[in-house]
Amino acid sequence: MLFAASQLTGHWSVATFDAIAVWLSNGILAAALLQLHRRPAVAVLIACFTINLFSNVIRGDVGMLLWLNALMNMGEAFLCAFLARRVCGAALDMRRPKRLLAFAGYSAVPAVAMTAAIGFGLVMLVRETALSTAAVFNIYSFFVVELLGLLLVTPIMLLIARAHRFEGMTRARGPEAISLFALMLVVTTVVFWQNDLSVAYLTFPPMLLISLRLSPTKTAMALILLAAITGVATLTGHGPVHLTRLAEVPGLEAVSPMLRRLGIYNLYLLAMVATVLPISTVMTERRRLETRLRARTLAAQEARRKAEDAAAARSRFLAMMSHEMRTPLNGVAGFADVLAGRPGLDAEAVRQARQIRESSDGLLMLVEDILDFARGDDTLTNEPLDLAAVARETVAPSLAAAEARGLTLSIDDRLPAQARFTADRRALRQALHPLVANAVKFTERGEVVVRLDRAGDGVCIRVSDTGCGIEPSVLPDLFEAFAQGDASIRRNHSGVGLGLALAARHVRRMGGRIDVDSRVGEGSTFILHLPFERVADAVEDIRPEETVAAPVEDSSRVPCVLVVDDHPVNREVARIMLEAFGCEVVEVCDGQQALDAVAERPFDLVLMDVRMPVMDGLEATRRIRAMPDAGEILSIVAMTADAMPEDVTRCLAAGMNAHMAKPINQAGLLSMVNRALSGDLPAARVTLESEAA
């Protein structure tokens, strides 16, 4: 129907004005061929060919011209569609500026040029006429009129057919769009229906506004309206085109002034199309990219929120698992210590009790390794440290196992006396602990030595043993998680293979590297190169082994200790151990009872659990510190299964002097009591909850 209407419009324009401003038929047919599948496209092509022949008959064409005109139109539309499929792709998305320019340069222009060359060549060949100035002008007019039809109609129809893709791509709403269309219509009508001023350029600003603010579909509609108004006005002898003075060109005397001026109009319309449509597509592409960017930003923010929630959930899970696993282990390990120290127990029973204790320590080590591996990397908290003291703390859990095997476990401190280095205490301990534990586990006789020495600007720590050594084939995967030197069912040693992986990870966190030197049957040496910076030396070096073997308070008074724990087994374990030290023990099961007990009588030390009903240990500590009498100077130590780094920070921020993780042992508890009675615990500091968070 559109093709037939365009044919009628062309006949009316020729009959009325003896000229055509834009030939629309081929653009309509090319758009139809690009839109339709093969079979309906062939049907439309045949129908349009028939309509074209019928219109040629009405116009009075005879002979070869009757068929040549229709074949040229069909060939031009088909060639344009064929090339567009090749250069613009199957999608034919004219929203993209690149595809619009490709359609114009590689499809429309070649199709029109080839059609013009073949068509006019055949006509000149049949009529046996030479190429004249008038013929060149006719070819030029044909080229511009046909090209305008393809550039104006085909992209516009494709854009309209895909109007649903432009939803949300326009910045202007209904009132603004109506106002812009009205402005364009008024300006175009005023400019092209007057004969006094050459102001065709005034029509560009309204069209540019439309291309900037509206979608390509609406811009295409505006172009059609502009072409209709300006074309009718020009054909009827109005507008700035007719103010152009035509030069006298030999050979064009037979060409009417209207046809010559239409060439100028065609250039104007071609410039309008070539300017407005690309700008519209560029702006649409920009809005599309902005929309995609906003969507991806929202998606990234949502993904980040989910990741943060997952990390928080993981932290809560790990903290809960650590707490729930340590609580029963405290009973197992504590009662094993109590049984091993009971007077009158035969040697075999003592050995069995110590085996229970060693097994619980092994289970605790496994739990800590798994939780540490699942936790990931925390932020390092560097502080001035006595590295030898940290090493002594690290080897302490392995001393009993080394003694049971008959091994010597020693520390060779070659660092300067009183030297301090900035490092993260927890990360260093977690790096050294599995190395020492493995050295003890894989050494049957001889010794394990931890040597500390300077190395350039940093520190070198060596963990050496005289054990079985490591097979060379195992070395490449030695620091991989769950990798084991012997994973068979006949292996001699237990373990899940996490220790060395964790050690390597913590060394990397501290910016160092770990090497291994091993010989089968002779032993292994793990070498930690750590870039610790040396700071000001300490004035006094207080070493843990200097603590006394029993409470040293005034012997005339029995030290009084308050044990606050909601778990009866934990209270009993602590009570039995403390009574063995000669302490008087008072037991309560929640924070509120602890407040009442502290208010009633003085205590030398409070061992405070954290997770309790009625009132938790953190709140109880804050309220004790707020008491007017002895609340500020009372020693309060967290004795809890909450052992993650943030748990330690929370306890200290609530006003506790120190933190002691469950499961407890007699040696550690005795050391803590001695420090409390001698005033050797760090001073308490109370931090507001908001600051602690």
C-alpha positions in Angstrom: 0.0 0.0 0.0 2.8 2.4 0.8 4.6 1.5 -2.4 1.4 2.2 -4.4 0.8 5.5 -2.6 4.4 6.5 -3.3 3.9 5.7 -7.0 0.7 7.9 -7.1 2.6 10.7 -5.3 5.3 10.5 -7.9 2.9 10.7 -10.8 1.0 13.6 -9.2 4.3 15.5 -8.6 5.4 15.0 -12.3 2.0 15.9 -13.6 1.6 18.9 -11.4 5.2 20.3 -11.1 7.0 18.4 -13.8 9.5 17.3 -11.2 10.0 15.0 -8.2 11.7 16.1 -5.0 12.3 12.7 -3.5 11.6 9.2 -5.0 10.1 7.3 -2.0 9.1 4.0 -3.7 12.5 2.3 -3.6 13.2 3.2 0.0 9.8 1.6 1.0 10.5 -1.5 -1.0 14.0 -1.9 0.5 12.6 -1.6 4.0 10.0 -4.2 3.2 12.7 -6.6 1.9 14.8 -6.1 5.0 11.8 -6.6 7.3 10.2 -9.7 5.8 11.2 -13.3 5.5 12.1 -14.8 2.1 8.7 -16.0 0.9 6.6 -12.9 1.8 9.5 -10.7 0.6 9.3 -12.4 -2.9 5.6 -11.9 -2.9 5.9 -8.2 -2.1 8.7 -7.8 -4.7 6.4 -9.3 -7.4 3.4 -7.2 -6.3 5.5 -4.0 -6.3 6.9 -4.9 -9.8 3.3 -5.3 -11.0 2.3 -2.0 -9.5 5.3 -0.3 -11.0 4.5 -1.7 -14.5 0.9 -0.5 -14.2 2.0 3.0 -13.2 4.4 3.1 -16.1 1.5 2.2 -18.4 -0.6 5.0 -16.9 2.4 7.4 -17.3 2.7 6.5 -21.0 6.0 4.6 -21.1 6.3 2.3 -24.1 8.8 -0.3 -25.3 12.0 -0.7 -23.4 11.3 2.2 -20.9 8.1 0.4 -19.7 10.2 -2.5 -18.4 13.5 -0.7 -17.7 12.0 1.7 -15.2 10.4 -1.1 -13.2 13.5 -3.3 -13.4 15.7 -0.5 -12.2 13.4 0.2 -9.2 13.3 -3.5 -8.2 17.0 -4.0 -8.8 17.9 -0.9 -6.8 15.7 -1.9 -3.8 16.9 -5.5 -4.0 20.6 -4.6 -4.2 20.3 -2.1 -1.4 18.6 -4.7 0.9 21.2 -7.4 -0.1 24.2 -5.1 0.7 22.5 -4.0 3.9 22.2 -7.6 5.1 25.9 -8.0 4.4 27.3 -4.9 6.0 24.7 -4.1 8.8 24.1 -7.7 10.0 20.8 -9.5 10.4 19.6 -7.3 13.3 19.6 -4.1 11.1 19.6 -2.1 14.3 19.7 1.5 13.0 20.0 2.8 16.6 23.7 2.3 16.3 25.5 5.2 14.5 28.1 2.8 13.0 25.3 0.7 11.3 23.5 3.8 10.0 26.7 5.1 8.4 27.5 1.6 7.0 24.0 1.5 5.5 24.5 4.9 3.8 28.1 4.3 2.6 28.1 0.6 1.8 24.5 -0.1 0.8 22.5 2.9 -0.4 25.2 4.8 -2.3 26.5 1.7 -4.2 23.0 0.5 -5.0 21.9 3.9 -6.5 25.2 4.4 -8.3 25.1 0.9 -9.9 21.5 1.3 -10.9 22.1 4.8 -12.4 25.1 3.5 -14.3 23.3 0.5 -15.8 20.0 2.2 -16.4 21.4 5.3 -18.1 24.0 3.3 -20.0 21.3 1.1 -21.5 19.2 4.1 -22.5 22.2 5.9 -24.1 23.1 2.7 -25.8 19.6 2.1 -27.3 19.2 5.7 -28.3 22.8 6.0 -29.5 23.3 9.3 -27.8 26.5 10.8 -26.4 27.1 11.9 -22.8 26.2 15.6 -22.6 26.0 18.2 -19.9 22.2 17.8 -19.7 22.7 14.0 -19.4 25.2 14.4 -16.6 22.7 16.7 -14.8 19.9 14.2 -15.3 22.2 11.4 -13.9 23.1 13.6 -10.9 19.4 14.5 -10.3 18.4 10.8 -10.5 21.2 9.8 -8.1 20.3 12.4 -5.5 16.6 11.9 -5.7 17.0 8.1 -5.5 19.6 8.3 -2.7 17.4 10.6 -0.7 14.6 8.2 -1.0 16.7 5.3 0.4 18.4 7.4 3.2 15.1 9.1 4.2 12.7 6.3 4.0 14.5 3.0 4.7 16.2 3.8 8.0 13.0 5.7 9.2 10.8 2.7 8.4 13.2 0.3 10.2 13.4 2.6 13.2 9.6 2.8 13.3 9.3 -1.0 13.0 11.6 -1.3 16.0 10.0 1.5 18.0 9.6 -0.8 21.1 13.4 -0.8 21.5 13.4 2.9 22.2 11.2 2.7 25.3 12.8 4.6 28.1 15.5 6.0 25.7 14.1 9.5 25.5 14.8 12.3 27.9 11.6 14.3 27.0 8.1 13.5 28.1 4.8 14.1 26.2 4.5 17.9 26.7 8.1 18.6 25.7 7.8 16.4 22.7 4.7 18.1 21.5 6.3 21.5 22.0 9.4 20.5 20.0 7.3 19.1 17.1 5.2 22.3 17.2 8.3 24.5 17.1 9.7 22.5 14.2 6.5 22.8 12.2 6.1 26.5 12.8 9.7 27.3 11.9 9.7 25.1 8.8 6.4 26.5 7.6 7.5 30.1 8.1 10.9 29.5 6.5 9.7 27.6 3.4 6.4 29.5 2.7 8.1 32.9 2.2 10.1 34.2 -0.7 12.0 37.1 0.8 14.8 35.7 3.0 17.3 32.9 2.4 17.1 31.4 6.0 16.9 27.7 5.4 19.5 27.2 8.1 16.8 28.2 10.7 15.2 24.8 10.3 18.2 23.0 11.7 18.0 24.1 15.4 14.5 22.7 16.0 15.5 19.4 14.3 18.7 19.2 16.3 16.7 19.7 19.5 14.4 16.9 18.5 17.3 14.6 17.7 18.9 15.4 21.1 15.8 15.1 23.2 13.6 12.5 21.5 14.1 8.9 20.2 15.2 8.1 16.7 11.6 7.0 15.9 10.2 10.4 16.7 13.1 12.1 15.0 12.3 10.0 11.9 8.7 11.1 12.0 9.8 14.8 12.3 12.1 14.3 9.2 9.1 13.0 7.2 7.0 16.0 8.2 9.8 18.4 7.4 10.4 16.7 4.0 6.7 16.9 3.2 6.4 20.6 4.1 9.7 21.7 2.5 9.1 19.5 -0.6 5.6 20.8 -1.3 6.7 24.4 -0.7 9.7 24.0 -3.0 7.7 22.4 -5.8 5.0 25.2 -5.6 7.7 27.8 -5.9 8.1 28.9 -2.4 11.0 29.0 0.1 14.6 30.0 0.2 15.7 27.5 -2.5 14.1 29.7 -5.1 16.1 32.7 -4.0 19.2 31.0 -5.2 20.7 32.6 -8.3 21.4 30.0 -11.0 24.6 30.2 -12.9 24.6 30.1 -16.7 25.9 26.7 -17.6 26.3 25.8 -21.2 24.3 22.7 -22.1 21.7 23.2 -19.4 19.5 25.5 -21.4 16.9 22.7 -21.9 16.7 21.9 -18.2 14.0 23.9 -16.4 14.9 26.2 -13.5 12.7 24.1 -11.3 14.7 21.0 -11.9 18.0 22.8 -11.3 16.7 24.3 -8.0 15.5 20.9 -6.9 19.1 19.8 -7.0 19.8 22.5 -4.4 16.8 21.4 -2.4 18.0 17.8 -2.5 21.3 18.8 -1.1 19.6 20.7 1.7 17.4 17.6 2.5 20.4 15.3 2.2 22.3 17.5 4.7 19.4 17.4 7.1 19.1 13.6 7.0 22.9 13.2 7.2 23.0 15.5 10.3 19.9 14.7 12.3 19.6 10.9 12.0 23.3 10.2 13.1 22.9 12.7 16.0 19.7 11.0 17.1 21.3 7.5 17.0 24.4 8.8 18.8 22.3 10.2 21.6 20.2 7.1 21.8 23.3 5.0 22.0 24.6 7.2 24.8 21.3 6.9 26.7 21.4 3.2 26.2 24.9 3.0 27.6 24.0 5.2 30.5 21.0 2.9 31.3 23.2 -0.2 31.0 25.8 1.5 33.3 23.2 2.4 35.9 21.8 -1.2 35.7 25.3 -2.7 36.1 26.1 -0.2 38.9 23.0 -1.3 40.8 23.8 -4.9 40.1 27.4 -4.4 41.4 26.1 -2.6 44.5 23.7 -5.4 45.1 26.4 -8.0 44.6 28.6 -6.1 47.0 25.9 -6.0 49.6 25.3 -9.7 49.2 29.0 -10.3 49.5 29.2 -8.2 52.6 26.2 -10.0 54.1 27.8 -13.4 53.2 31.1 -12.3 54.8 29.2 -11.2 57.9 27.3 -14.4 58.0 30.5 -16.4 57.6 32.1 -14.4 60.4 29.1 -15.1 62.7 29.1 -18.8 61.7 32.9 -19.1 62.4 32.6 -17.3 65.7 29.7 -19.5 66.7 31.4 -22.7 65.6 34.6 -21.7 67.5 32.6 -21.1 70.6 30.5 -24.2 70.4 33.5 -26.4 69.8 35.7 -24.9 72.5 33.0 -25.2 75.2 32.9 -29.1 75.3 36.7 -29.2 74.7 37.2 -27.1 77.8 35.5 -29.8 79.9 37.5 -32.6 78.3 40.9 -30.9 78.6 40.2 -29.4 82.0 39.2 -32.6 83.7 42.1 -34.4 82.0 44.4 -31.9 83.7 42.6 -32.4 87.0 42.8 -36.2 86.8 46.5 -36.1 85.8 47.3 -34.0 88.9 45.2 -35.9 91.4 47.3 -37.3 94.3 47.5 -41.0 94.7 46.7 -41.8 91.1 48.7 -44.7 89.6 51.2 -44.1 86.8 49.0 -45.7 84.1 46.0 -43.6 85.0 48.1 -40.5 84.9 49.4 -41.5 81.5 45.9 -42.1 80.2 44.7 -38.7 81.6 47.6 -37.0 79.8 46.7 -38.9 76.6 43.2 -37.5 76.9 44.7 -34.0 77.3 47.0 -34.4 74.3 44.1 -35.7 72.2 41.9 -32.8 73.1 44.8 -30.4 72.2 45.1 -32.1 68.8 41.4 -31.8 68.3 41.6 -28.1 69.3 44.5 -27.5 66.9 42.5 -29.2 64.1 39.4 -27.0 64.8 41.5 -23.9 64.9 43.2 -24.7 61.6 39.9 -25.4 59.9 38.3 -22.2 61.2 41.4 -20.2 60.4 41.4 -21.6 56.8 37.7 -20.8 56.3 38.0 -17.4 57.8 40.3 -16.0 55.1 42.7 -13.1 55.5 42.1 -10.4 58.2 43.6 -7.0 58.3 47.0 -7.0 59.9 47.4 -5.2 63.2 51.1 -4.3 63.6 52.6 -3.5 67.0 56.1 -3.5 68.6 56.8 -7.1 69.5 59.5 -9.1 71.3 59.7 -11.8 68.6 61.5 -14.2 71.0 58.6 -13.9 73.5 56.1 -14.6 70.7 58.1 -17.6 69.7 58.0 -18.9 73.3 54.3 -18.5 73.4 54.0 -20.4 70.1 56.1 -23.4 71.1 54.4 -23.7 74.6 51.5 -25.9 73.3 54.0 -28.3 71.7 56.3 -28.7 74.8 54.3 -31.5 76.3 54.3 -33.5 73.1 58.0 -33.0 72.6 58.7 -34.1 76.2 56.6 -37.2 75.7 58.7 -38.1 72.6 61.9 -37.3 74.4 62.7 -34.4 72.1 64.5 -31.2 72.9 62.3 -28.1 71.9 64.4 -25.0 72.2 64.5 -21.4 71.0 67.8 -19.9 69.7 67.3 -16.2 69.9 70.1 -14.4 68.0 68.3 -11.1 67.8 69.7 -8.1 69.7 68.7 -7.9 73.4 65.6 -5.8 74.1 65.0 -5.5 70.3 61.4 -4.8 69.1 60.0 -5.3 65.7 56.6 -4.2 64.2 54.5 -7.3 63.4 51.1 -8.8 63.8 51.2 -11.1 66.9 48.4 -13.4 65.8 49.6 -13.8 62.2 53.1 -14.6 63.4 51.9 -17.2 65.9 49.6 -18.7 63.2 52.6 -18.9 60.8 55.0 -20.5 63.4 52.6 -22.8 65.2 52.0 -25.4 62.5 55.7 -25.5 61.6 56.6 -26.2 65.2 53.8 -28.7 65.6 54.7 -30.5 62.4 58.4 -30.6 63.4 57.5 -32.3 66.7 55.1 -34.7 65.1 57.5 -35.9 62.4 60.6 -36.1 64.6 61.2 -39.4 66.4 64.5 -38.5 68.1 66.8 -35.5 68.4 65.7 -31.9 68.6 63.5 -29.1 67.2 65.0 -25.7 67.2 63.4 -22.3 66.4 66.1 -19.8 65.5 65.6 -16.1 65.2 68.1 -13.9 63.5 68.5 -10.7 61.5 68.5 -10.9 57.7 69.1 -7.7 55.8 66.3 -5.2 56.7 64.1 -7.9 58.1 64.0 -11.0 60.2 64.8 -14.7 59.4 63.1 -17.4 61.5 64.2 -21.0 61.0 62.3 -24.0 62.3 64.6 -27.0 62.1 64.1 -30.6 63.1 66.0 -33.9 62.9 63.0 -35.9 61.7 62.3 -38.0 58.6 62.6 -35.3 56.0 60.4 -34.7 53.0 60.4 -36.5 49.7 61.5 -34.3 46.8 58.4 -35.3 44.8 56.2 -33.8 47.6 57.9 -30.4 47.8 56.1 -28.7 44.8 52.7 -29.2 46.5 53.9 -28.9 50.1 52.0 -25.6 50.8 48.8 -26.5 49.1 45.7 -27.0 51.2 45.0 -30.6 52.2 48.2 -31.8 50.6 50.0 -34.5 52.5 53.4 -36.2 52.1 51.6 -39.5 52.6 47.9 -39.6 51.9 47.6 -43.4 51.8 45.8 -45.5 54.4 49.2 -46.8 55.6 50.5 -43.4 56.7 52.1 -43.1 60.1 50.9 -39.6 61.0 47.5 -38.0 61.2 46.4 -34.6 60.0 44.3 -32.9 57.3 47.1 -31.1 55.6 46.1 -27.5 56.5 49.0 -26.5 58.7 51.6 -25.6 56.1 49.0 -24.0 53.8 48.0 -21.7 56.6 51.6 -21.0 57.5 52.4 -20.0 53.9 49.3 -17.8 53.7 50.1 -15.9 56.9 53.7 -15.4 55.8 52.4 -13.9 52.5 50.0 -11.7 54.4 53.0 -10.3 56.4 54.8 -9.6 53.1 57.4 -12.4 53.5 58.2 -15.7 51.9 58.7 -19.2 53.1 61.4 -21.6 51.9 62.1 -25.2 52.8 65.4 -27.2 52.9 64.9 -30.9 53.5 66.9 -34.1 53.2 65.2 -37.5 53.6 66.3 -39.2 56.8 68.2 -36.1 58.1 65.4 -33.5 58.8 63.9 -30.4 57.5 64.3 -26.6 57.9 61.5 -24.1 57.2 62.9 -20.6 56.6 60.7 -17.6 57.1 61.9 -14.4 55.5 59.8 -11.6 57.1 60.2 -7.8 56.4 59.7 -6.7 60.0 60.9 -3.2 60.7 62.9 -2.6 63.8 61.6 0.1 66.2 62.8 1.5 69.5 64.2 -1.1 71.9 62.3 -1.9 75.1 63.6 -0.5 78.4 62.8 -3.7 80.3 62.3 -7.2 78.9 59.8 -9.2 81.0 59.7 -12.8 79.9 56.8 -15.1 80.6 58.9 -17.8 82.2 59.8 -15.3 85.0 56.3 -15.8 86.6 56.4 -17.7 89.9 55.1 -21.2 90.3 52.3 -20.3 92.7 50.3 -17.3 93.8 52.6 -14.9 95.6 50.1 -12.7 97.4 50.4 -12.2 101.1 50.3 -15.8 102.6 48.2 -14.7 105.5 45.2 -14.1 103.1 43.7 -16.7 100.7 43.2 -15.2 97.2 39.6 -15.0 96.3 38.5 -15.6 92.7 35.0 -15.2 91.2 34.2 -17.6 88.4 31.3 -16.4 86.2 30.1 -19.0 83.7 26.7 -20.4 82.7 28.1 -23.8 82.0 28.3 -25.9 85.2 31.1 -28.1 83.8 33.3 -25.1 83.0 32.7 -23.7 86.5 33.7 -27.0 88.1 36.8 -27.3 86.1 37.9 -23.8 87.0 37.0 -24.3 90.6 39.0 -27.5 91.0 42.1 -26.0 89.3 41.9 -22.8 91.4 41.4 -24.7 94.7 44.5 -26.7 93.8 46.4 -23.4 93.8 45.0 -22.5 97.2 42.4 -20.0 96.0 39.0 -19.5 97.5 36.4 -19.8 94.6 33.0 -18.2 94.3 30.8 -19.4 91.4 27.9 -17.6 89.7 26.1 -18.3 86.4 25.4 -15.0 84.8 26.4 -11.3 84.7 23.8 -10.1 87.1 24.9 -12.5 89.8 28.4 -11.4 89.1 27.4 -7.7 89.8 25.7 -8.7 93.0 28.8 -10.8 94.2 31.2 -8.0 93.5 29.0 -5.6 95.4 28.9 -7.9 98.4 32.6 -8.7 98.9 36.0 -8.0 97.4 37.7 -10.3 94.9 41.3 -10.5 93.7 40.3 -11.8 90.2 37.1 -12.3 88.2 37.2 -14.9 85.5 34.3 -13.8 83.2 32.6 -15.7 80.5 31.0 -13.7 77.7 28.0 -15.5 76.4 25.6 -15.9 79.3 21.8 -15.5 79.9 20.2 -12.6 81.8 23.4 -10.4 81.3 26.4 -11.2 79.2 29.9 -10.8 80.3 30.7 -7.6 78.4 27.8 -5.7 79.9 28.6 -7.1 83.4 32.2 -5.9 83.0 31.2 -2.4 82.0 28.9 -2.1 85.0 31.6 -3.5 87.4 34.0 -0.8 86.0 31.4 1.8 86.8 31.1 0.8 90.5 32.4 3.6 92.7 34.5 1.5 95.1 36.9 -1.1 93.7 35.4 -1.5 90.2 38.2 0.4 88.5 41.1 -1.6 90.0 39.5 -5.1 90.0 41.3 -7.6 87.7 38.8 -9.0 85.2 39.9 -11.7 82.7 37.8 -13.1 79.9 37.7 -16.8 80.2 35.6 -17.6 77.1 35.2 -19.8 74.1 34.9 -16.6 71.9 38.5 -16.7 70.6 38.3 -14.8 67.3 40.4 -11.6 67.0 37.4 -9.4 67.1 36.2 -11.2 70.3 39.5 -10.3 72.0 39.1 -6.7 70.9 35.5 -6.6 72.2 36.5 -8.0 75.6 39.3 -5.5 76.0 37.1 -2.6 74.9 34.5 -3.6 77.5 37.1 -3.1 80.3 38.7 -6.5 80.8 42.4 -6.7 81.6 43.1 -9.8 79.5 41.6 -12.6 77.4 42.1 -16.3 78.0 40.5 -18.7 75.4 39.0 -22.0 76.3 39.9 -24.8 76.7 42.1 -23.7 79.7 44.9 -25.6 81.3 46.4 -25.6 84.7 49.6 -23.9 83.6 47.9 -21.1 81.7 45.4 -20.5 84.5 48.1 -20.4 87.1 50.1 -17.9 85.1 47.0 -15.7 84.8 46.3 -15.8 88.5 49.9 -15.0 89.4 49.8 -12.0 87.0 46.6 -10.7 88.5 47.8 -11.1 92.1 51.2 -9.4 91.3 49.5 -6.5 89.4 51.2 -7.6 86.1 48.0 -7.5 84.0 47.5 -4.7 81.5 45.5 -1.7 82.7 41.8 -1.9 81.9 40.3 0.6 79.4 36.6 1.0 78.7 35.5 1.9 75.2 32.1 3.0 74.1 30.2 0.3 72.1 30.0 2.6 69.1 33.8 3.1 69.1 34.4 -0.6 69.5 32.2 -1.4 66.6 
